[in-house]
Amino acid sequence: MKIIEKLKEFFIEEIEVKNTFTNDVVLHTIQKHEIDEIPRINERSKIETYSYSRINTFEQCPFKYKLQYIDKEDSEIDDTIESFMGRIVHKCLKELYKRKNFEQGYSKEGLIKFYRELWNKEYSEDIRIVKKYQGLNADNYMNAGEKFLSDYYETYKPFKQLNILELETEDKITLPDGNQWHIRIDKLGYDDKGNYYVCDYKTSSRMMNQREADEDKQVAMYSIWVKNKFKKAKSIKLVWHMLAFNQTIVSERTEEELNKLQNEIVNIINKIESTKDFPTRVSGLCNYCGFTSKCPAFNNR
């Protein structure tokens, strides 16, 4: 890199470099491939951290992406009731497995009590309830989350299916283009046969099908991190806990599929970074958006 930077700055044909084996300083004649490398390296002056939610925002609505990730605008709403409920449920399941790891007992009643206390502590009237027109209110969502936890507890107690390695993992991997990809795994564990499980909790009211699981980008990208960190893993299984249905759906990826996925992600990022015009894209998700007052499409409606 230093050689190339000197080339760019001074346009010289020979520079002094140290031979790492003999410590002798010798003249190095600049080769054509080193000159050709200058534009490629300087293309990326800043490394960005991407995530599934970030690229998904771009694909759903480029205008929202611009406001949120480029202009860094503040959202006009604190939260939606769906995301709030999902976050509280996630916190409770994390607490459940933390206690298990420390060999602390945790009754279902104790878990539900913890859930209700968290809900009451963090709930705000500013949280948007889009489906009020259907007669739904905050209590409906609170009761739904409570049922999710109750069903999960009864299904998996005494929670010995997996040896838990990490909860809500926070890390990054480097993509082929040099950018970073955010890794946040809800629950990572392994069984006694050496199989690893990347688990994701979903509070969606719509059941995922097998095709969607097999095409999922989010959890599949997490498995790359697991593969790199735990090289002795016999297999890496992707697991979605569909809490509203008390069911799981499982998928796996081959090495070839993961390489293809990384290339797809890089292509999406290249598209994002080369985009100059960020049009609005009207959909049912507009009702959940925190930038409606700035959106010309929404205002026109």
C-alpha positions as CSV (number, residue, x, y, z in Angstrom):
1,M,0.0,0.0,0.0
2,K,2.8,2.4,0.9
3,I,4.5,1.8,-2.5
4,I,1.3,2.4,-4.3
5,E,0.6,5.6,-2.4
6,K,4.1,6.9,-3.2
7,L,3.5,6.1,-6.8
8,K,0.3,8.0,-6.9
9,E,1.8,11.0,-5.1
10,F,5.2,11.3,-6.8
11,F,4.9,9.3,-10.1
12,I,8.3,7.7,-9.7
13,E,9.5,4.6,-11.5
14,E,11.8,3.1,-8.8
15,I,11.6,3.1,-5.1
16,E,13.7,1.7,-2.3
17,V,12.3,-1.3,-0.4
18,K,13.8,-3.6,2.2
19,N,14.3,-7.3,1.5
20,T,12.7,-9.0,4.4
21,F,15.1,-12.0,4.3
22,T,18.4,-10.1,4.1
23,N,17.5,-6.7,5.4
24,D,19.2,-5.2,2.4
25,V,17.7,-2.1,0.8
26,V,17.3,-2.5,-2.9
27,L,15.7,-0.6,-5.8
28,H,12.3,-1.9,-6.8
29,T,11.1,-1.2,-10.3
30,I,7.4,-0.5,-10.4
31,Q,5.4,-3.2,-12.2
32,K,2.4,-2.6,-14.4
33,H,0.1,-4.6,-12.1
34,E,1.0,-2.4,-9.2
35,I,0.0,0.7,-11.2
36,D,-3.2,-1.0,-12.3
37,E,-4.0,-1.7,-8.6
38,I,-4.2,2.0,-7.7
39,P,-7.8,2.7,-8.9
40,R,-9.1,-0.5,-7.4
41,I,-7.7,0.2,-4.0
42,N,-8.8,3.8,-4.0
43,E,-12.3,2.9,-5.0
44,R,-13.0,2.1,-1.4
45,S,-12.0,5.0,0.8
46,K,-14.4,4.0,3.6
47,I,-15.4,0.6,4.9
48,E,-19.2,0.4,5.6
49,T,-21.0,-2.1,7.9
50,Y,-24.0,-3.7,6.3
51,S,-26.7,-5.9,7.7
52,Y,-29.7,-7.8,6.4
53,S,-32.0,-5.1,7.7
54,R,-30.0,-2.4,5.9
55,I,-30.0,-4.0,2.4
56,N,-33.6,-5.1,3.0
57,T,-34.6,-1.5,3.6
58,F,-33.0,-0.5,0.3
59,E,-34.9,-3.3,-1.5
60,Q,-38.2,-2.3,0.1
61,C,-37.8,1.5,-0.4
62,P,-34.7,3.2,-1.7
63,F,-36.0,6.6,-0.5
64,K,-36.3,5.3,3.1
65,Y,-32.8,3.9,2.8
66,K,-31.4,7.3,1.8
67,L,-33.1,9.0,4.7
68,Q,-32.1,6.4,7.3
69,Y,-28.6,5.4,6.3
70,I,-27.2,8.3,4.1
71,D,-28.9,11.4,5.5
72,K,-29.1,9.9,9.0
73,E,-32.5,11.4,9.6
74,D,-34.2,10.6,12.9
75,S,-37.3,8.4,12.8
76,E,-40.6,10.2,13.5
77,I,-41.9,7.3,15.6
78,D,-40.3,5.6,18.6
79,D,-41.4,2.1,17.6
80,T,-44.2,0.0,16.2
81,I,-46.0,-2.4,18.5
82,E,-44.9,-5.4,16.5
83,S,-41.2,-4.6,16.8
84,F,-41.6,-3.6,20.5
85,M,-43.3,-6.9,21.4
86,G,-40.7,-8.9,19.4
87,R,-37.9,-7.1,21.3
88,I,-39.4,-7.8,24.7
89,V,-39.9,-11.5,23.8
90,H,-36.2,-11.7,22.6
91,K,-35.0,-10.2,25.9
92,C,-37.0,-12.8,27.9
93,L,-35.6,-15.7,25.9
94,K,-32.1,-14.4,26.3
95,E,-32.7,-14.2,30.1
96,L,-34.1,-17.7,30.1
97,Y,-30.9,-19.2,28.5
98,K,-28.6,-17.0,30.5
99,R,-30.1,-18.5,33.7
100,K,-29.8,-22.0,32.3
101,N,-26.1,-21.5,31.5
102,F,-25.6,-20.5,35.1
103,E,-27.6,-23.5,36.2
104,Q,-30.3,-21.3,37.7
105,G,-33.9,-22.6,37.7
106,Y,-36.4,-20.4,36.0
107,S,-40.1,-21.3,36.2
108,K,-42.6,-20.5,33.5
109,E,-44.4,-18.2,36.0
110,G,-41.1,-16.4,36.7
111,L,-40.5,-15.9,33.0
112,I,-44.0,-14.5,32.4
113,K,-43.6,-12.2,35.4
114,F,-40.2,-11.0,34.0
115,Y,-41.9,-10.4,30.6
116,R,-44.8,-8.3,32.1
117,E,-42.4,-6.3,34.2
118,L,-40.2,-5.5,31.1
119,W,-43.3,-4.6,29.1
120,N,-44.7,-2.2,31.7
121,K,-41.3,-0.6,32.2
122,E,-40.5,0.0,28.5
123,Y,-43.9,0.5,26.9
124,S,-44.7,4.0,25.7
125,E,-47.9,5.6,24.3
126,D,-45.8,6.8,21.5
127,I,-45.5,3.3,20.1
128,R,-47.4,3.1,16.8
129,I,-50.2,0.5,16.6
130,V,-51.0,0.3,12.9
131,K,-53.7,-2.3,13.2
132,K,-55.9,-0.2,15.5
133,Y,-58.4,-0.2,12.7
134,Q,-58.8,-3.9,13.2
135,G,-59.7,-3.3,16.9
136,L,-56.2,-4.3,18.2
137,N,-54.6,-2.6,21.1
138,A,-51.4,-2.9,23.2
139,D,-53.0,-5.5,25.5
140,N,-53.6,-7.8,22.5
141,Y,-50.0,-7.7,21.6
142,M,-48.8,-8.1,25.2
143,N,-51.0,-11.2,25.6
144,A,-49.8,-12.6,22.3
145,G,-46.1,-12.3,23.4
146,E,-47.0,-13.9,26.7
147,K,-48.5,-16.9,24.9
148,F,-45.4,-17.2,22.7
149,L,-43.2,-17.5,25.7
150,S,-45.5,-19.9,27.5
151,D,-45.7,-22.2,24.5
152,Y,-42.0,-22.1,24.0
153,Y,-41.3,-22.9,27.6
154,E,-43.6,-25.9,27.6
155,T,-42.1,-27.2,24.3
156,Y,-38.4,-27.0,25.3
157,K,-38.2,-27.4,29.0
158,P,-35.9,-28.3,30.6
159,F,-33.9,-26.7,27.8
160,K,-31.2,-29.4,27.4
161,Q,-31.5,-29.8,23.6
162,L,-28.4,-27.7,23.0
163,N,-25.2,-26.6,24.7
164,I,-25.5,-22.8,24.4
165,L,-22.5,-21.0,23.2
166,E,-23.6,-17.4,22.7
167,L,-26.8,-15.3,22.9
168,E,-27.4,-12.2,20.8
169,T,-23.9,-12.5,19.2
170,E,-22.4,-9.2,18.3
171,D,-19.6,-9.5,15.7
172,K,-18.7,-8.8,12.0
173,I,-17.3,-10.6,9.1
174,T,-15.4,-9.1,6.1
175,L,-17.1,-9.4,2.7
176,P,-15.2,-10.1,-0.5
177,D,-15.5,-6.4,-1.4
178,G,-13.9,-5.3,1.9
179,N,-17.1,-4.1,3.6
180,Q,-18.2,-5.5,6.9
181,W,-21.3,-7.6,7.6
182,H,-23.0,-7.4,11.0
183,I,-23.5,-10.7,12.8
184,R,-26.3,-10.9,15.4
185,I,-27.4,-14.4,16.3
186,D,-30.3,-14.8,18.7
187,K,-29.0,-18.2,20.0
188,L,-26.0,-20.3,19.0
189,G,-25.6,-23.8,20.3
190,Y,-24.4,-27.3,19.5
191,D,-25.5,-30.8,20.2
192,D,-23.5,-33.8,21.4
193,K,-22.9,-35.0,17.8
194,G,-21.0,-31.8,16.8
195,N,-23.9,-30.2,14.9
196,Y,-24.2,-26.4,15.3
197,Y,-27.5,-24.5,15.4
198,V,-28.0,-20.9,14.4
199,C,-31.3,-20.0,15.9
200,D,-33.5,-17.1,15.1
201,Y,-36.7,-16.1,17.0
202,K,-39.6,-14.9,14.8
203,T,-42.7,-13.3,16.3
204,S,-44.3,-12.8,12.8
205,S,-48.0,-13.7,12.4
206,R,-47.2,-15.3,9.1
207,M,-45.6,-18.8,9.0
208,M,-42.4,-19.1,7.0
209,N,-42.4,-21.9,4.4
210,Q,-39.5,-24.2,3.5
211,R,-38.7,-22.4,0.2
212,E,-38.4,-19.1,2.1
213,A,-36.1,-20.7,4.7
214,D,-33.9,-22.2,1.9
215,E,-33.6,-18.8,0.2
216,D,-33.1,-16.7,3.4
217,K,-30.1,-14.4,3.4
218,Q,-30.0,-13.2,7.0
219,V,-29.4,-16.4,9.0
220,A,-27.5,-18.0,6.1
221,M,-24.9,-15.2,6.3
222,Y,-24.6,-15.9,10.1
223,S,-23.6,-19.4,9.3
224,I,-20.5,-18.2,7.5
225,W,-19.3,-16.6,10.7
226,V,-20.0,-19.9,12.6
227,K,-18.2,-21.9,9.9
228,N,-15.1,-19.7,10.2
229,K,-15.1,-19.6,14.1
230,F,-16.0,-23.3,14.7
231,K,-14.0,-25.2,12.1
232,K,-14.8,-28.6,13.7
233,A,-18.5,-28.2,13.3
234,K,-19.9,-31.3,11.7
235,S,-22.8,-29.3,10.2
236,I,-24.4,-25.9,10.6
237,K,-28.2,-25.9,10.8
238,L,-30.3,-22.8,10.4
239,V,-33.3,-22.8,12.7
240,W,-36.2,-20.4,12.8
241,H,-38.5,-20.6,15.9
242,M,-41.8,-19.4,14.6
243,L,-43.2,-18.4,18.0
244,A,-46.7,-17.6,16.9
245,F,-47.2,-21.1,15.7
246,N,-44.9,-22.9,18.2
247,Q,-43.1,-24.6,15.3
248,T,-39.6,-24.6,13.9
249,I,-38.3,-24.7,10.4
250,V,-34.8,-25.9,9.5
251,S,-32.5,-25.3,6.5
252,E,-28.8,-25.8,5.6
253,R,-26.4,-24.4,3.1
254,T,-23.5,-25.9,1.1
255,E,-20.2,-24.2,0.7
256,E,-21.1,-23.4,-2.9
257,E,-24.4,-21.8,-1.8
258,L,-22.6,-19.7,0.8
259,N,-20.1,-18.4,-1.7
260,K,-22.9,-17.6,-4.1
261,L,-24.8,-15.8,-1.4
262,Q,-21.8,-13.7,-0.5
263,N,-21.4,-12.7,-4.1
264,E,-25.1,-11.8,-4.2
265,I,-24.7,-9.6,-1.1
266,V,-21.7,-7.8,-2.7
267,N,-23.7,-7.2,-5.9
268,I,-26.5,-5.7,-3.9
269,I,-24.1,-3.5,-2.0
270,N,-22.4,-2.4,-5.3
271,K,-25.9,-1.4,-6.5
272,I,-26.6,0.5,-3.4
273,E,-23.3,2.4,-3.5
274,S,-23.6,3.3,-7.2
275,T,-27.2,4.5,-6.8
276,K,-27.7,8.2,-7.5
277,D,-31.5,8.3,-7.5
278,F,-33.5,6.9,-4.6
279,P,-37.2,6.6,-5.6
280,T,-40.0,6.0,-3.2
281,R,-41.7,2.6,-3.3
282,V,-45.3,2.5,-2.0
283,S,-46.4,-0.7,-0.2
284,G,-48.2,-1.8,2.9
285,L,-45.0,-1.1,4.8
286,C,-45.5,2.6,4.5
287,N,-47.8,2.5,7.5
288,Y,-44.9,1.3,9.6
289,C,-42.4,3.9,8.3
290,G,-41.0,6.6,10.5
291,F,-40.3,9.0,7.7
292,T,-43.8,9.6,6.2
293,S,-43.8,13.4,6.7
294,K,-40.7,13.5,4.4
295,C,-42.0,11.1,1.8
296,P,-43.6,12.7,-1.3
297,A,-45.4,9.5,-2.2
298,F,-47.0,9.2,1.2
299,N,-48.0,12.8,1.3
300,N,-49.6,12.6,-2.1
301,R,-51.7,9.8,-0.9
